[in-house]
Amino acid sequence: MTSLSNRAERAVRIATEAGRRLGLRADEPRVLHDVFNVLVHLAPAPVVVRVPSLTLVPAEALVAKQRRELAVAGWLADAGAPVVGPSPLVPREPVECEGLSLTFWEYVDEVDPIAEAMAADPQALEARFAEQTGWAAALHAELAGYPGELPTLSPLVPATGEALDRLARQRPEFLTAGDLDRAGQEYATLEALVRDFPAYFPEARLQALHGDSPAYNLLRTRTGHLFSDFEDVTRGPVEWDLTLAGPRALEEYERASGTRVDRNLLEVMEGARLLQVVSALAVVPLMPELGPTLEPAVAEWRARTPLTLPGVS
């Protein structure tokens, strides 16, 4: 464990304690992922615990968000959709341990991880991502039937606004005063969109979505692919799930779905996605190494025309 970050070491301890409290074996816990969340495999139990390590969401809002995720991912799993579902070995509820709210998921034996594929053949990444974006069409078809209530574009409103407020108080080195003013104006634009989506995009169909690029949050296994990490599940247009996918991936999605992606709506959603990335700079004081990795996206955001809505100058 000496090579783990402090937050990962704490996450392993908390996940192990919570798992054992629920009757799971956790003799050889290991970290699978360590960024905004720490994912801990409670080996030998086939269970992965997601431990929020860098969240800025208030505790009550986080639990509500986790309940939505478990409900949607569980509904999909029950319907036989290709998803990583909640662990059947524990109740389908967030679990509190040492002041943190944890969720428990099935362990999946991944093959051909995307990071390894990129290192082996970077040129193949575009083709792989296009294929996975095509698979997202079937996921959207399943999600269109979800019967539960979900907030509209909740990763943006209020989450991005709350992070931008925090950034304004921090005075970050990566953003100028002009950047912060622009970000605030763009967020106000998104608030207006969420308040009355049909007023700006009357043809858009709002439905349950993965919420965070399902084509990227996908695991390949020996028996097929599984979509994972539904923590940003929300209601919105499919274009939100297709942001920054690129022309080849969009063509594959349209071929697989038999529908056309609204390029004007996609342009707005892509501006919103970049604004969300800018707001993630609020986490940098907790994880300084994150700052440089976000700089290219911040530069892309600056280079874009500021976000506006149809009919609004």
N, C-alpha and C positions, 0 to 999 in steps of 0.2 A: 504493500500500500504506500510505500515511501514516494513513489513517483506520481501519486495522485495529488491533485490540488486540494487545498484545505476544504473547499466546499464539497468536493467529491468524497473525501474521507468522512466528512460529517454525514453526507447523504447515504453512504454505505452503512454507517452505524445506525442511522434512523430507519432506513429501509429494512435492515436485518431485524431490528427490535420490533418494528411493526409487523413484519412477516411472521416472526416466531410467536408473537402475541395472538396471531390469527391461526396458529397451528401449522405453519409452513416450515419445512426444513430449509435452512439457509447456511449450510456448513461452509460453502465456498462462494460467497458473493463476489461479483465482479462488475466493474463499470463498463457499460457498453457505449455510453455517450456522455459528454460533459460540456454543455454550452449553457443555454438558458435553463435547461432542465438537466438533471443527472438521471440517467437510466441505469438501474441496478438490477442485474439478473441474480435472483436468489437461488443460485445453483446449490443443490441439484434439483430444486423445485422448478417446474416449467413456468416460472412467473417472473415478470419484469415490473419493477416499481418505478414510477416516474416521480422524482423528487424535485419540486420547484426550488431552484437555487438562486435565481436572479429576477424573479418576478417582482414587478412594481405594483401589481394589482392588490387592492385591499383584501384582507382575508375572506370576508363575506362574499365579495364578488368573485374571488378565485374559486370558492366552493361551488357557487352557482354555475360558473363556467365548466368546472369539472363534472358536475351533474349532467349538464347538457351533452358534454362529450361522451360520457358513459352511456347516456340514453341513446344517442344517435349511433355510436359505434356498436353498441349492444343490439340495437334494432337491426342494423345491417347484418351483423354476424348471425343473428337468429334467422334472418331471411336467406342465409347462405351466400351472401355477397363476399367477395374476396377482400376481407379486411382483417386486421389484427384486432381481435375482440377483447373485451374485458376478461380477466381471468375467471374461469368457472369455479375456482377453488376458494374464492372469497366472495362476500356479498358485493353486489354491483353498486358500491357507494364509495365516496371519498373517505379516507381513513386519516384521522388526526393522530400525530405523534410528535411530541416535543414542539408543539406550536406550528407544525407544518401540516398541510393537507396533501395526502398522497393518493395516487391511483394505481391500481394493480391490473396488469395486462398479461395476455398469453405470451409465452416466449416463442419466438420464431427462429428457426435455424436458417439464417440468410446465406445465400450463395451469390457470388459475383456482385459484391457491394459496389455502389457507384463510385466510391472513392478509389477503389482498386481498378475499376474499369477506366477511369480517367487517367490514372498513372500508366496503365498498360497501353492505351491507345486513345489519346485525347481527341483525335479526329472522329472516333466512333461515338463520341458523346452526343452529338447532335442527332444522329440517327436513333440512338437509344432513347433520348428524351422525347423525340417525336413519337416513337412507338408507345412510350408510357403515357404521353398526352392523349393518344388515341384510346388507350385503355380507360382514361378518365371519363370518356363519353358514356360508357356503360355504368360507371359509378354514379354519374349525374342522373342517368335514367332511373336508377334505384332510389337515389335521394329525393327525386321529384315526388315520390310517394310517401315521404316521411310525414306521419300524422301529427307530430308534436309541434309546439310553439317554439319559435326561435326569434331572437332579435335580429334586426336588419343591419348587416355589415358591422357587427359588434367589434371586430378587430380594429375598425376605424373609429367608430363613434360608440362609446366614448374613449376607447383605449388609447388611440393615437393622440387625442386631445389631452388626456391626462399626462401622457409622457412628454408632450410638448410643453405643458405647463411646468413640469419638473425641469426640463431643459432650460427654460427661460430663467428659472431661479439659479441654475447651476452656472450659467454663462460659459458654455463649453468652448474649448479652444478650437474645435472643428467647425464652428458656425459663427458667422458675423451677426451683428445686430440686424442687418438687412435680410440675412437668411431667416432669422427668427420671425421677422415681420412677415415675410413671404409665407413661411410655414403656417403662421397664425391665420392669414387670409385664406390659404388653401384649405385649412381645416374648417373654417367657417363655411366655405363652399360645400364641403362634404356634409356638414350638418344640414345644410339646406337640401341637399340631395336625399339624405336619409329621411328627412321629415316628409318629403313628398316626391318619391321616386317617379311615379307616373307623370308628374308634371314636366319632367325633363326627358324621360325616356318611356313614352307611353306604350311602346311595343315590347319593352323588356318583360320577361317572365321571371319573377322572383321565386326562388325555391331554396330548399336546404342545400348547403354546400359544404365541402370539406373545409374551406376557409383559408388554407395555406399551401397552395401549389401541390395538389395531390399527385401530379406526375413526378414530383421530386420526393415526396414522402411515401415512397413505395419500396417494398422489400421483395426481392426475387427469392423464391425457394425452389426446392427440387420438384415441387408439384404445381408451381404456378406463382403468380404475383399476388401480393397483399398490400392494400393501402393501409397506412398507419398514421398515427399522430393527428387525431381529429380535435385537438384542443382549441382550435380557432373556429370550430363549426359554427355556422351562421346562416342567415337567410340572405339571399342576394341573387344577382344575375350570374350565370355561369362564367361570364367574362372575368369576374373577380378571381376565379380559380385558374384562369388562363393567362394571367398577367405575366409579361416578360418571357413568354414561351418561345416566341420567335416564329417567323413565317412557316417554316417546314412543319413545326409542331401543330400550328393552327390548321394547316391544310389537312393533316392527319386527323385532327379532332373533327373537322367538318366532314371528312370522308366517313369516319366511324359513326358519327352521330346523325348524319343526314340533315344537319341544320347548318345555318350560316352564322358565324360569329359576327356580332355587330362591331365593326371596327371603330366607330365613333364612341360607343360605350366602352370598348376596350381601351381606347386612348385615355379616357377619364379614369378608368380603373388602374391603368398602369401608372398614371400620375399619382393616384392615391397610394399605390403600393410603394412607390419610391418615397412618398411622404412618410409612410409607416416605417420604412427603413431609417429615414432621417431621425424619426422620433426614438428609434432604438438606441441612439447615442446617449439617451438618459441612463442607460445601464453601464456606460463606460466607467464611471467612478467605482463601480463594484467589480468590473472586469476590464482593466485598462487595455489588455491585449486585443479587445474587440474593436477598439477605435480604428486602427489602421485597416482592418478588414472591411469596415463600412465606408471608408473614404471613397472608393470608386463609385459606389452607389450614390453617395452624396454629390459627387462631381456630376454624375449623370442627371440627377435631379436638378442641379443648378443650370445645366445646359438645356433643359426642356423649357418650353413655353409654360408660364405659370398656369396652374390648373383652373379651368373655367367650365361652366355648364352651358349646354345649348340655349341660345337666346339670352344669355347673360354676358355682357361685355365687361 
